[in-house]
Amino acid sequence: MDTRVVDLIVKKRDGLELTGGEIASLIGGYTAGEVPESQMSAWAMAVFFRGLSMAETSALTRAMLASGETLRWEEGPPLVDKHSTGGVGDKTSLVLAPLAASLGLRVPMLAGRALGITGGTLDKCDAMPGYRTQLATDEFVRIVRDVGFAIAGQSAALCPADRLLYALRDVTGTVESVPLVTASILSKKAAEGAQALVCDVKAFSGAFMRTLPEARALAASLETVGQALGLRIRCVVSDMDEPLGNAVGNFLEVEECLDCLEGKGPADLVTLNEELGARMAMLGGLSKTLNEGIALCREALAGGRPRELFLKNVEAQGGDVKKLLALRGRFRAPFEARVCTPRGGYVMRVDAGLVGRAAHLLGAGRAVQSDTVSAAAGLRLHAKRGAPAREGEPLATLWAETRERLAAALPVAAAAFAIGDAPPAAKPVIVST
Ligand code: URA
């Protein structure tokens, strides 16, 4: 590359704005292996502290998109995707993708893996026997055409710059940066060929964005840069102060998705799916109002088509449906313990950050991308915010692959529950739109 990388680092370190050409040259050089990790780390840290303007963020997104292929799709139904910034118990994609497909949308979903306390869709998919998330491009396209949706990991061909930069951010403390998250998400979504995107930005203790202003800033950045890329995009900020649903852990979460697709899902998970599904329907031109979209989603779920598509997708991606259904309610890591209520009252809070940490200690998460995760470890919450709690009753059941992991996770899971005397005020699932 022509520009000296150190000059770009210094420029950003000093708070100056980089040109589109400088950013393109940096990302191109990094992807080609010409810019060493040391310099890219320094640049990422400079961005973390100094930020990027909207013009710089757009240029970074375009440069990352240009680092690989863009999927081309035949004429057909609207290509609408959803992305979540990640949370604890966030299994929404496995319900929403078949739901949106059942409405007649095409959903080409490139998903990620668990990181830190947040879970990852690909790990949940991998927990299903036989399910493959590494798909060749033509296979991915064919499954979207035949089933309506496919879920896969990023391949070397799509946004290689994001794969490299994400792994680098992961080990250099530069994940929680609004412009870097924006470029990472949008470059992938543009590369998969989505025409429209719903973004679920998670806020509070179990999310990257710990405060509402931070989450709103990310939502605004995603909308501005997404529109500049030509995407129709809507963001919502949703609550991640308590885990989503009752299951946290890979196979446990797959089971909860099946419950949800069978009309037996926990209220917060069902509500979030209806809200996000309705926005996808609106962006895809299937409904004019949010309420109309919600009604479409409810009707579809009640009719059972999303469940059929879920199972059709499992088969299409190599999964064994019979085995999956047979494992339901039985596939658990061998060491089990419960957290019980220390006193009577009401559950005031179930801290998502601590539940995520407990799930991580149990073996359901990873500290770095190369870690392996357990499919059968995790926890099931028996009570959430507002539930009455009688002394000695179980609040959560935990499963781990080893006695040591169970012992480490138990006090963390117990600390996640706060018990008080009066029921707390109800909190909405969507906190800002
Ligand atoms: N999800 C992504 O794809 N990228 C980020 O940087 C954060 C969440």
Boltz pocket constraint, residues with backbone or C-beta under 6 A from the ligand:
constraints:
  - pocket:
      binder: B
      contacts: [[A, 84], [A, 85], [A, 86], [A, 112], [A, 166], [A, 175], [A, 180], [A, 181], [A, 182], [A, 184], [A, 185]]
      max_distance: 6.0
